[in-house]
Amino acid sequence: MKVSDILTVAIRLEEEGERFYRELSEYFDGEIKKTFLELADQERAHAEIFRKISDQENWDEVDSYLAGYAFYEVFPDTSEILRRKDLTLKEVLDIAISVEKDSIILYYELKDGFVNSDAQKTVKKIIDQEKEHLRKLLEMKREST
């Protein structure tokens, strides 16, 4: 598998993240809604960055660990989650926290596959933003208990 294939997965992951947070925002008000919408906007921006990177690079093969991890479904099916009428904010946040952790792991591995240091720096910035998403979600979880 080529790194370009992993970038395709990263783009899909970010698009799913945008959809996930946007759909969740419809079920909440106030700061929670605002935060989910901000996260959705940032995920959309990440997808665009990965699209630009994928257009600029020539890629080597990646190891089977990264290939396998990339095709593990990171974002759950939002419609399945939201069908549950008894779903609590804590459960939603636990799902989002898990997703952000998985994204961070994938992007660290992806970053190491780049030969171009500019691409590595760009992905590192996305990792930092995903860490900020994780921090926000953890803070929301602390505040909700």
Secondary structure as GFF3:
##gff-version 3
##sequence-region A 1 145
A	DSSP	alpha_helix	3	25	.	.	.	ID=ss1
A	DSSP	alpha_helix	30	56	.	.	.	ID=ss2
A	DSSP	alpha_helix	64	70	.	.	.	ID=ss3
A	DSSP	alpha_helix	78	83	.	.	.	ID=ss4
A	DSSP	alpha_helix	89	112	.	.	.	ID=ss5
A	DSSP	alpha_helix	117	144	.	.	.	ID=ss6
###
